Each structure stands twice: as C-alpha cells, then as structure tokens.
Amino acid sequence: MIVSAWTIVLMIPLLVVFVIGIAATRHAPAGRIAVFALSAAVFVALVALSGVVRQIFAVALYRYAAENDTSGPFHEQDLRAPFTKRRNRQN
C-alpha cells in the first residue's frame, strides 16, 4: 500500500512536467513527440521500479513468515506490521 502511495506522489511532478512540456512545445510537433516519449519512458520506469520494490517486500515478508528471517533491507517491525490486527477506524 505504501509503495503505491509513493508511486502516486512521484507521478504528480511527472504529470506537471509533462503538461508544461506539452504546452511549451505547442508549435513544435517534434518537441511534443520528444516530451511525450521521454515522459512515457519515465512513467514506465517508475511503474517498473514500484513493482520491483513490491516484489522485494513480498519476498522479504515470505522469508519472515516462513523462516523468521529478517535479512534484507526491511526491519522486523516493517515485516511484522502486515500480521497485526488493525483497529476499526470507525470508532
């Protein structure tokens, strides 16, 4: 969940730069194509990086659940959090 939130936070500046780039190149079709291609490449890279981080966390979580192994970039508290019961926020 938090990885998706950070991905969205990083996509907002990308969207702003994309809109500014498209507006700045309104009379240059080649410039628009370059801005679009660069923005698309950065978007794909960001989505891929987000997927990689989620998969690394999933593997670390599996190792923690199966073998109680906390090796890797995550602390035990981070790996224990998905197993704790959340409070009902409606109260």
N, C-alpha and C positions, 0 to 999 in steps of 0.2 A: 504494500500500500504506500509506504513512504517513498519507495523508488519511483512509483508513478507520479506522486506529488512533485518530487524534484524534477522529473522529466517535464511536467507541465510548466513548472517555474522557469526552466531553461528554454522552453519553447516560446514563451511570451516575448523575450527580447528578439528571438529569431523572427517571429512574426512581425515585430515592429521594424526591424531592419529590412525585411522583405518588402513590406508596404512602402517604406521610404525609398528603397531601391527601385521598385516598380514606378513610383511617382517621379523619381528623378530621371528615369530613362524613358519618359513617355514619348519622346521624339526620336528615340534610337532603338529600333527593333532588335538589333544585335546586342545592345546593352541589356535589354529586357530579357532576352534569352539567356545571357550570361548570369544575370541576377537570379533568374528562375532556376537555372541549372545548379548554381552554387548553393542556393537555399535548399533545393531538393537534396543535394548531396549531404549537407549539414543535417537536415532533418532525418535522413536515412541513417546517418552515423549516430545521431542522438538516440534514435529508437533502438538501433542495434546495441549500443552501449547500455541502454536501460535493460534490455533483455539479458545481456551478459551479467550485469550486476544481480538481476533477479535469480538467474541460474546459479551463480556463485553462492548466493544466500541460501538457495534451496539445497544445494549440496552440503553446505556447512550445517544447515538445520537437520538434514538427514543424518549426517555423521554424529551430531549431538544427540539426536533421538535414539539412534541405533547403538552407538558405542560410547556415549557420554564424552565425546572427543571435542574439545574446544579449540583445536588448532586452526589457524587461519586468521583472517582479518577481523573477525567478529568476537566480541566479548561474550562471556557466558550469560550475562543479563540480556543481551540482544537475542540470544538463541533461546532463552527461557521464556521470553515475552509471548511468543505465539501459543504457548501451552497454558498460560494463566487465564483464568476466567475473568472476563471484563464485567465491570459493573454496569447495571442498567442506567443509562443516561436520562431516562425519563423522570426519574425521582427528583 
